[in-house]
């Protein structure tokens, strides 16, 4: 056991000496650490956009809720269902019931223009027409101010995400939508989900205002259980009276978020990757400089019997230490700057705005720090190998 213990002791001694001399090279060391911090901050910050958007799209999805659209439709905007379709769907076995009736919510989805608070420019905002059953099906909806709209009236309730992003949505405000005036009578939350980006009103009023007759675009159905979905789906898709597709609500929302999530993740990773290359060269430069200034010191240690392996490990540990410091600083800065920051962006499936909050999760912080450590490892490996291979006699002659 003497051999391994002696080697570990050598590594500890050389590493301690290396870390103690960082102060003498504080300029170069700080530059490398902050370069890595910048990479981590950008990576975590950009990915928090995708994480927050995906959370908004999927937070309110329930596995015991089915979404029924016209077959071939990729979103509610592309779907249309007749009143006969609605009745057939509502009568299907597998849908839960309450004292108020079947928990099936036929819904209408239109786009209106509202000015953004940040810029004043108009943006597409979803206006959803629903009936009373919608509040049984979308049980994540909670009124936080005012009241629900009354049937037959030009009244709307607004999600908290929309309130924070768009102007003129306080309770009591009047909206000019099309040729009609609408009154905001309440605000609701939906656990941070997609519904918080929407305005809701009575479906019958919305049908008349937009000349939609008795048609709808989707049905949200609360099932008796999660296990009832397959049978419910098979019943509807094999009914010759219907031409529909049936998906679970979480799967529907996840599909809606795929394009945006992949776009932001891809661009963010590319940008951070390019910055990472620069940070890696910065770390390499710092560690080569450290090795260069300590050439005679390293040669002396090796002449005294310290193994080249101990030298290699000590230099890599020093590089990892700088990278870890930079990673922690970058991750902390990203958390403070981005977590909870609210924004709105386009949902490409519905061509409407989705209000969401950036989400810096523990997983993103860990990913950023792991990326920093990888940069540090690469930045320290090649200078360490060079130091270990340098002939002792030649190194002792260097100034």
N, C-alpha and C positions, 0 to 999 in steps of 0.2 A: 504493500500500500504506500510505501515511501515515494515511489516514482510519481503516481498520480497526485499525491498530496503536494509534492515538491513543485509539480507543474502548475497546480492551482495556485500555490503560493506565489510563483513567479508571475502568473497572470495578474493576481491581485496587486502585487507590488508595482508592476509596470503600469497597470491601469490607473492606480492611485497617482503615480507620478504624472501620467498623461493628463488626468483631470485637473491636477493642481496647476499645470502650466497653461490651462485655458485662459486664465486671467491675463497672461502675458500676450495672448493672441486674441484679446477680447473683440477687437474690431472685425477681424475676419470671421471669428466664430459667431458673432452677433449677426453679421450679414448672412451667413449660411442659415442660421436658425430662423431669422425673419423671412428669408426667401421661402423656406419650407412652410412657415406659418401662413404666408400668403397663398400658397398652393392649397393648403388644407382649408383655409377660410373660403376660398372660391369654390372648391369642390363641395364642401358641406353646405354652403349658402345656396348654390344652384340646385343641388339635389333636394334641399329642403322645399324648393318650389314644387318639384314633382311629387314629393311626399305629401305636402299639404294639399295639392290638387287631388291626388288619389284619395286622400282621407275624406275630402269633401264629397267626392263622387261615391264613396262606398260606405260612409259612416252610418247611414240610415238604412242600408239594405238588410232585409230580414230573410233568412232562408225558408221561412214558411209563407212567404209572399211570392206569388207568381205574377209576371208581367205578360199580358197578352197583346200582341200587335198583329197587324196584317202580315201574312206570310211574305217574306222577302224584304220587309222593312228593317233597316238597321237602326232606326230611332223613331221616336214618336212623330217627328216632323215628316217622316216618309210614310206614315201609316194612316189608314182610315178604316173605321168600323161603323157599320150601319146600326140603327136602333134594333133591328132584328138580331144582328150579331150579339149585341149587348144582352138582350133577353135570353138568348140561347146559352151564352156563357154564364150568366147569373144563375141559371137553373141547373148547372152541372154539379153532379155529386162531388164532394170534396171541399167545397167552400164552407168556411165557418159561418156561423150565424150568431147574432146578438138579439137582444130584445127589440132593437130597431129594424132588424131584418138581415138579409144576406150581406156579408162583408165583401162586397164586390164594388169597386169604385170606377165607373166609367169616367174618363177624363179627356179634356180638350186642351190643346197646347198651342198657344200663339206667341208671336214675338212682337214686343212693343219697343219703342225707343225712349230711353230716359238719359238725362245728362249725368255724367260722372262727376262726383264731388272734386276729384283731383284735377281734372282738366276742363270740365264743362262741356266736353264733346259728347255727342249722343252715342249710346251703346245699345246693343240688342239685349233685352231683358225678357225672360219667360213670364208669361201671364197664363196661369193654369186655371181652367174651369173644372170645378168639382161639385159633388153633392155632399150631403151630410155623412154618407157612408165613408167618405174619404178619411175622416178623422178617426174612424174605427180601424181602417186598414193601415193608415200611416200613423200608428200610435206613438211615434217618436215626436209628433208635433205637440208643442206646448205653448199656449198663449202667455206672453210675458207682459203685454200691455194692451189695453183696450178690450175688444170682444171679437167674436167671430162675425163674419158677414151674415146678413139675413138673406134668405132666398127671395128672388124676384127683384132685388135692389141692386143698383150700380154701386156696390161696395166691394172693397178689396181688403185683404190682410196681407202683410208683407213680411218676408223673412228677415232675420236680423242681419244676415250677410248683405242683403240688398240695401237695407237701411244705412249701413256703414259705407257703402260704395257709391250710392246714387242719390241725387238730390230730390227733395220734394216728397219724401215718404214718411214724414212724421204723422202720428195719429191726428186726424182732423184735416189733413191736407187734401186738396183736390187735384186730380190728375185728368188731363185731357188726352184720352185715348180714342183715336178715330174721331167719330163725330159726337162721342158721348163724354160726359164728365163723370168721374168715379171718385168716391170718397174713401180715404184710408181710415179704417175703423179699428185696426188692431195690428199688433206685431207678434210674430211667433219665432220660436227656436226649434231646431230639429237635430240636436246633438252635433252641430257643426256640419251636417250633411248637405247634400245638393239642394234640398228643398229650401234652405235658407237663402238661396239666390233668387227665389221666385216670388211672384205675387199670386195670390189665389183669390178667386171670385166664384160666384154661382155659375155653374156650367150653362144653365138655361139662358141666363142673361148674356153670357159670352157668345153662345150660339147665335142668338138674335143679333147681337152687335156686329158679328163678323159674317153673318149670313151663311152659317154652317148647317142650317136646317136642324135635323135631329142626329147628325153624325158626331162621332167621337174619334179619338185617335188611339186610345189605349184603354185597357182595363187592368187595374191592380186588384188582385184577389188574395185575401187572407185565407189560407187553407186550414183545415182541421188539424194538420200536423205536418212536419217536415217530410215524413214518409209518404204522405198523400200526393206529393207532387207528380211522381211518375205516372200514376194512374190518371190523375187529373189531366196531365199533358196528353197522354195517349187518347183519352176520351175526346178532347177538343180537336186534336190534329187528325183524327180519323172520322170525325163527324162530317158527312158530305154537305151539310148546310154551311160549313165554315171553311174559311181559307186563312188560317192563322198560324202563328208561331208562338210558343210558350217557353219562357225562360224564368229561372229563379231571379228574384230581384237583385241579389248581390252580383250575380253573373252579368246581368244586364248593365248595372252601373260600372262594373269592372271593364266591360267591353267599351263602354262610352269613354272611359278615361285612358284607354290604351294608347291612342295616337298622341295625345298631349304628353303623357307620361314618358313615352319612348323618345319623343322629340326633345324634351327638356333634359332627360337623363343622358341621351346621346350627345347633345351639344355641351352639356355641363362636363361630362367625362372627357370629351375632346379638348375643351379649353383647359381643364385642370391637368390633363395629360401633357399638353404643350408647355404649360407653366412648370409641370413636374420635371420635364427634360431640362429646362433652364435651372431649376433648383438643384437637380442632380449634378449638373456641371459646377454650380456654385459650391456644393458640398465637396465635390472632387477637388476643386481648386483650393478650398480651405484645408482639406486634409493633406493634399500634396504639399501645401505651404508648411503645415505643421510638421510633416515628416522631414521636409528640407531643412527647417530650422533646428531640428533635433537629430540630424544625421549622426553627428559625433556621439551624442548621448546614447542613441540606440546602439551604435557600434560598440560603445564602451560596455553597455549592459550585456551584449552578446559575447564580448570578449571575456566578461566575468562569469560566463556560463549560463546566461539566460537564453532559452531556446527561441528560435525564430517564430515558432508557433505562438508563444506568449506575446511576442511583439505584435504579430498579426491580430490576435484577439483583442489586445489592449487598444489598438488603433480603431478597430471596428466598434468596440464598445464606446470609445470617445465620440465617434461619428453618430452612433445610435443615440447617445446621450443628447447631443446637439439637436438631432432630429426629433427626439421625444419632447424636448423643451419647445421647439418650434411647433410641433404638432399640437401640444396642449394649448399653447398661446393661440394658434389659429383656430382650433376647435372652440375654445372659450370665446374668442371674438365673434365667430360665426353664430354661436348660441345667443350671445347678447344682442347682436345686430339683427338677426333674422327670425328667431323663434317667436311666433305669434304675430309677426308682421302681416297685415292684411292687404290683399290685392284682389284684382279680378282679371280673368283672362278668358279667351274664347274657347268654348267647347266645340271642336270642329264637327262633332256629330250632329249637334242641334243648332249650330251657328248662333249661339247665345252666350252671354257672359256667365261665368261661374265665379262667385265670390268665395274666397278661401283664405286661410291663414297659413303662412309658411310653417313647416313643422320640422324642427331640428330634433330628431329622435336619438336615443342612445346608440342605436345601430349606425346612424350616420356619423356620429362623433367617433365611434370605434373605427368605422371605415376610414375616416380622415386620418386618425392617428396611425393606423396600420399602414396607410399610404405614405405617411411621413417616415415611418420606420424603414419602409422599403427603400425610399430615397436615401436615407441615412446609411443603410447597409451597402447599397451600390456605391455611394459616395466615399465610403471608407474602405471598401474591399480592395480596390486597385492600388491606392496609396499604401495600404498595409502590405500587400504582396511585394510591392517595389521595395519597401523598407526591409522586408525579410530577406530579399534576394541580393541586396547590396553587399558586395564583398567587404568584410570587416576592415581589412588593411586599407582599402581605398577610402572607406567611410571615415576612418580615423584621421586621414590626411586632409579631409575637407574642412574648410573654415566654417 
